[in-house]
Amino acid sequence: MIENDNIPEIKIAIVDDHAIFRAGLIKLFRKFREMHIILEAENGLDLTNKLKRFVPDIILLDVDMPEMDGYETTKYLKEHHPEIKIIILTHHNSEQIMLHLIDLGAQGFLLKNNSIDTIVDAIYSVLDNGYYFNDKVQKKMVVNLIKEKKIKPRYDKVNLSERERDILALVVKEYNNAQISEILHIDVSTVSTHKKNIIKKTNSKNIIGAVMYGMKNNLLD
């Protein structure tokens, strides 16, 4: 499990229509003193009402929910609370569902049978890197979908600088900002600036969208 002493408190929301699942997850989080569950909601509509009082750093979001599901909730959050990070936590193991939610603005995707340590690692990864791939298989899956032309490139004329390509390639290999800084011999703040420029140039919602752009346009191995 990743340890990060630089984040003293992480505010988390759990949005799932199963009360027993929410309660079990909250109990598991108690062993992590830096993790604070500040709200729980049974669907997206319930969440939108509670966001008037509590604003989390991270939302663990289910897909299948009544009244306002994970798709609608992700779209709402990206429009009204773009500062909140979204990790999809679901029982679905569908390539198309994962990619659609990423396209809507989610930064991570986990299955409900993942361990609490994996969920915590994903939270740190999203806060540190802006995205989370749970393993090498998911990245390979995205590449295969592109090769099979199940995903059509949306960006054709965007030119990334050599430095931006270097950074994007390192992001795919799951290096964080500090590690990229050390490898490329540049400041951490410069890495952050390059990432913002990459996201802007590729018209992506987040760094994971930029990664998909790089794969679609054969910029990455």
N, C-alpha and C positions, 0 to 999 in steps of 0.2 A: 504493500500500500504506500502511496505517495505521502510524504510528510511535508508540511509547509508551515513554518513558524511565522511567516510574514502575514498571515491572515488570521487575526485574533478572533474574529467572529464572522460566521457565515450565516446569513438569514435565509431560511428555506421555507418554501410552501409546497405542500403535497396536495395534488388535485386528482382525486380518484373517487368513483361512485361507490366503492366498496369500503364501508367503515372499518371492517375487520382488517383489511389490507393496510389502510392508513394507520390504524392503531399499532399493528405489528411493526410497520416501518418506523414509526415514531419511537417505539420501544428500542429498536435496534440502534437508532441514532444516539441514544442516551450515553453510549460509551465514548462518544466523540465530543469532548468538552467545547470545542470550537464551533460545533454545529448546533444551530438553534432553529427549531421548527416554530416559526412565528404565526403560521396559519395553516389550516387545512380546509379544503373545500370539496364538495361532492360533485361539482361539475363547473364548467366555465362560467356560467351565469352566477353561481354562488361565489366564484373567485372574483369576478368583476366588482361585485358589491363589497367584498371584504378588502379589496385593494384600495378602497377609499380611506381605510384606517391603517393598513399594514402594507409595506412594500418590501418584498423579499429580494435577495440577490439572485436566487436560483429558484426555478419552479420545476418540480418533478411532475410531469403531466401525463395522464392516461389518454388514450385515443378514444375508446368507446365509452361515451357518457351520455346520459339523457340531457335534453334541453339545449346544451351547448357543448359539442364534442371537442376533441383535441385539435382538429383542423381549424374550426372556427375560433377556438381559444388562442391558438398560435397566431392566427391572422390578427386578432384583436390586440394581443400583447405587442406585436411588432408595430402596430399602428399607434397604440396609446401608451405603451410602456417599453420602448425599445431598449432601455437600459437593463431590463430584467433578462437574465439568461434562461433558456428553456432546454430542459433535458426530457425527452420523451421516454416514459417508463411504461412498457406495454407487454402484453403476451404475444403480440403479432411479430412474426419473423418474416416479414414480407419486404422484398427489395423495393418494390414500387411505393409501398407505404412510407418506408424510411426516406426514400429520395424525395417524395412529395412533401413530407414534413420538413425536410432540410430546405427544400425550395421555398417553403412558406416562411422559414426563418428560424427553425429549431437548430440548436447548436450541438445536440447530442442525441443518441438513440441507444436505449438499454432494454433488455428483456427483463421481465419481472422475476425470473428465476436466477438473476445475477446475485452474487453475494453483496452484503452491505459494504464490504471493503471495496468492491468494484464500483459501487455507486458513489462512494466517497472519492475514489480516484477520479471518476468521471467529473464530479463537481470541481475538484481542484484543477483538472485539465481544462475545463471550460473557462474557469476564472483566469487561469494562467495563459492559455493558448487561444481561447476563443472558440474551441471546438473539442469534440471527443469522438474518436473512432475506437470502438471497444476492442478490436483486434485487427490483425493484418488481413483477415478474411474479408472484412467489410470494404477495405480499400481496394482489394483485388476484385471484389464484386462490382464496385463502381467502374473500375477500368474495363471489366468484361462486358458490362452493360453498354458502355460507350463503343467498344469494338464491335459488339453485335448490333449496334445502331438502334438499341432500344431507348437510348437517350440521344436526342438530337442537339447538337451544339447551338447555343443561342448567341454566341459571341464569335465574330469572325475577324474584325478589323482592329482589335485591341492589341497594342504593343506594350509588352512589359520590358523594362530595362534588364540588363544582364544581372544586376544586383537583386532586382525583384524576383527574377526567376530563381536565383540561388536561394533566396529566403523561402520562396514557395516550395521548393524541393525539400528544404530542411523541415518545413512545417509538416509536410507529408510524412517525413520520417519521425515525427513526433518529438522534435527538439523544441524546448521552450525558448522564450525570448533570451534568457540569460545564456543558454547554451549556444544559440545562434550567434549572439553577440561575441562569444569567445571564439567560435569557429571562424567567423568572418572578420574578426578583429575590428568590430565597430561597437558603438555605445548601444546599450539596451534601448535607450530612447530613440535611437536611429532605427533600430529593428521595428519598434512600435510604429514609427512614422511610415516606414516602408510598407508595413502590413496595412495600414489605413489607406495608403495610396493604391495598393493592390486591390483592396476591396472596392475602392472608388472606381478605378480603371475598368474593372471587370463587371461593374454594376451589380455586385453581389450584396446580399444582406449581411453576410458575415464571412469569416475566413474560410469556413467549410465550403461556402459557395465558390470562393476563389480557388480552392483546391480542385473542385469539380471543373471549373473553367480550365485550369491548367491541364487536367487530364483530358478533357474534351479536345483541346487544341494541341495535344502531343508535346506539351512543354515538360512533362515529367516522365520519369521511368516507371 
